Amino acid sequence: MKKELLKSKLKSIFIRYGLSNKHSLTCADALINAELVGATSHGLSRLTMYCDRIKKKVINPKPKIKIKKISQSISHVDANNSIGFVAADIGIKQAIKNAKKTGIGLVGIKNSGHYGLSGYYAEQAVKKNLIVFCFTNAPPAIAPHGAKKSLFGTNPICFGTPTSSKVPFILDTSVSVINRGKIRVAARTGKKIPKGVALDKFGKPTTDAKKALEGVQLPIAEFRGSGLAWMVDILSGVFTGGNHAGRVKDPFDDFSGPQNIGHLFIVIKPNLFVGNYNQRIKENIKRIKRLPKIKGVKEILYPGQSKSRRYKINLKKIINVPIDILEDLKKLDA
Ligand SMILES: NC(=O)c1ccc[n+]([C@@H]2O[C@H](COP(=O)([O-])OP(=O)(O)OC[C@H]3O[C@@H](n4cnc5c(N)ncnc54)[C@H](O)[C@@H]3O)[C@@H](O)[C@H]2O)c1
């Protein structure tokens, strides 16, 4: 489907579900971006879920979002159970504004929902020549190291910086071996998941996506990944006033109330300590890329490079909408 047509369909669906014109556009843009960067697990495949949550009144379509100024650098956003895309868009814009004024912008957001890809918000800051960290917590998926039960989300960690080239450095990674969205898509399409990413509910390794969803996902690097997931839960949840310690509701399965997810954005001017950051980052990347490569590797890529390539290629093509999602679009727009 052509990008513009898809955008207007998505916008009209969100408007139908009660969102304002502006917020509907924010949501449509975020979903289309996910498709364009190839993160289909965070794109159209989630549309019905968002709409169901609005219908069941656990996402507020007309939120009264409050931005409390704590200092010139620091703001606290109460998103009033808005859809995560809108809360995050407001939050990152505020963090950018604060950073431009004072050198550093810190924004904590509470009462939000699933916001999709952290990198999407990080890019906004990097495009303004700023360094950025984005954190969000997510529903239980990973068992804390040593525990039998999942509690941490796949809690992505995202860091972005300008590179002095057009392609930003964006490290945007879940702390689970693979992200939960990929397991959900595999469960929906009846595909197997790779070995070593999840255990079933009895603690046995599984490649069955449905069993993995009932069991636990494995963190990256064992106790280190568990520690990182915990850190993100503290920064996004404990610190901001959002839900934490396993209380974020699963957006697909739990409609008993809003998610109250927390996000934390930190945006920093790159020239705080050195006047020639751009030159220094350029040299840093150049030295790393020049290293001898292992067999089969043509180029050492920095995080965000392959995504940027995929985006450019996909931008020239129509967006491939699978039949089941076309059906969803029809139903939601009816
Ligand atoms: N909102 C949520 O609750 C939530 C939860 C989990 C994940 N997510 C999102 O899901 C998305 C996907 O997460 P993921 O863990 O599957 O990411 P991924 O495994 O696809 O990529 C992780 C990082 O590795 C980099 N990378 C990939 N290949 C590389 C290579 N060959 N060389 C160098 N770097 C390379 C990527 O640029 C990226 O920064 C992210 O955008 C994340 O924010 C969201």
The ligand as an SDF file (V2000), in Angstrom:
LIG
                    3D

 44 48  0  0  0  0  0  0  0  0999 V2000
    8.3000   -0.1500   23.8450 N   0  0  0  0  0  0  0  0  0  0  0  0
    8.6720   -1.3050   24.3260 C   0  0  0  0  0  0  0  0  0  0  0  0
    8.1360   -1.7810   25.3080 O   0  0  0  0  0  0  0  0  0  0  0  0
    9.7650   -2.0860   23.6520 C   0  0  0  0  0  0  0  0  0  0  0  0
   10.2640   -3.2310   24.2600 C   0  0  0  0  0  0  0  0  0  0  0  0
   11.3020   -3.9080   23.6450 C   0  0  0  0  0  0  0  0  0  0  0  0
   11.8080   -3.4720   22.4330 C   0  0  0  0  0  0  0  0  0  0  0  0
   11.2990   -2.3640   21.8600 N   0  0  0  0  0  0  0  0  0  0  0  0
   11.8180   -1.8450   20.5890 C   0  0  0  0  0  0  0  0  0  0  0  0
   11.9890   -2.9020   19.6800 O   0  0  0  0  0  0  0  0  0  0  0  0
   13.0050   -2.5480   18.7540 C   0  0  0  0  0  0  0  0  0  0  0  0
   13.8340   -3.7310   18.4120 C   0  0  0  0  0  0  0  0  0  0  0  0
   14.6120   -4.1500   19.5220 O   0  0  0  0  0  0  0  0  0  0  0  0
   15.6410   -5.3410   19.3260 P   0  0  0  0  0  0  0  0  0  0  0  0
   16.2180   -5.6680   20.6440 O   0  0  0  0  0  0  0  0  0  0  0  0
   14.9790   -6.4290   18.5320 O   0  0  0  0  0  0  0  0  0  0  0  0
   16.7460   -4.6440   18.4230 O   0  0  0  0  0  0  0  0  0  0  0  0
   17.7390   -5.3420   17.3660 P   0  0  0  0  0  0  0  0  0  0  0  0
   18.2390   -6.6340   17.9480 O   0  0  0  0  0  0  0  0  0  0  0  0
   17.1250   -5.3690   16.0560 O   0  0  0  0  0  0  0  0  0  0  0  0
   18.9390   -4.2970   17.3390 O   0  0  0  0  0  0  0  0  0  0  0  0
   19.6220   -3.9140   18.5050 C   0  0  0  0  0  0  0  0  0  0  0  0
   20.6680   -2.8690   18.1670 C   0  0  0  0  0  0  0  0  0  0  0  0
   21.7530   -3.4970   17.4890 O   0  0  0  0  0  0  0  0  0  0  0  0
   22.0940   -2.7550   16.3420 C   0  0  0  0  0  0  0  0  0  0  0  0
   22.6220   -3.6690   15.3370 N   0  0  0  0  0  0  0  0  0  0  0  0
   21.9490   -4.6300   14.6650 C   0  0  0  0  0  0  0  0  0  0  0  0
   22.7770   -5.2830   13.8280 N   0  0  0  0  0  0  0  0  0  0  0  0
   24.0010   -4.7170   13.9800 C   0  0  0  0  0  0  0  0  0  0  0  0
   25.2750   -4.9580   13.3840 C   0  0  0  0  0  0  0  0  0  0  0  0
   25.4660   -5.8980   12.4770 N   0  0  0  0  0  0  0  0  0  0  0  0
   26.3130   -4.2010   13.7720 N   0  0  0  0  0  0  0  0  0  0  0  0
   26.1270   -3.2340   14.7040 C   0  0  0  0  0  0  0  0  0  0  0  0
   24.9610   -2.9630   15.3010 N   0  0  0  0  0  0  0  0  0  0  0  0
   23.9100   -3.7010   14.9520 C   0  0  0  0  0  0  0  0  0  0  0  0
   20.8100   -2.0970   15.8960 C   0  0  0  0  0  0  0  0  0  0  0  0
   21.0910   -0.9210   15.1480 O   0  0  0  0  0  0  0  0  0  0  0  0
   20.1720   -1.7680   17.2280 C   0  0  0  0  0  0  0  0  0  0  0  0
   20.6310   -0.5320   17.7040 O   0  0  0  0  0  0  0  0  0  0  0  0
   13.7530   -1.3730   19.3770 C   0  0  0  0  0  0  0  0  0  0  0  0
   13.4470   -0.2120   18.6290 O   0  0  0  0  0  0  0  0  0  0  0  0
   13.1980   -1.2510   20.7730 C   0  0  0  0  0  0  0  0  0  0  0  0
   13.1110    0.0800   21.2630 O   0  0  0  0  0  0  0  0  0  0  0  0
   10.2830   -1.6620   22.4370 C   0  0  0  0  0  0  0  0  0  0  0  0
  1  2  1  0
  2  3  2  0
  2  4  1  0
  4  5  1  0
  4 44  2  0
  5  6  2  0
  6  7  1  0
  7  8  2  0
  8  9  1  0
  8 44  1  0
  9 10  1  0
  9 42  1  0
 10 11  1  0
 11 12  1  0
 11 40  1  0
 12 13  1  0
 13 14  1  0
 14 15  2  0
 14 16  1  0
 14 17  1  0
 17 18  1  0
 18 19  2  0
 18 20  1  0
 18 21  1  0
 21 22  1  0
 22 23  1  0
 23 24  1  0
 23 38  1  0
 24 25  1  0
 25 26  1  0
 25 36  1  0
 26 27  1  0
 26 35  1  0
 27 28  2  0
 28 29  1  0
 29 30  1  0
 29 35  2  0
 30 31  1  0
 30 32  2  0
 32 33  1  0
 33 34  2  0
 34 35  1  0
 36 37  1  0
 36 38  1  0
 38 39  1  0
 40 41  1  0
 40 42  1  0
 42 43  1  0
M  CHG  2   8   1  16  -1
M  END
$$$$
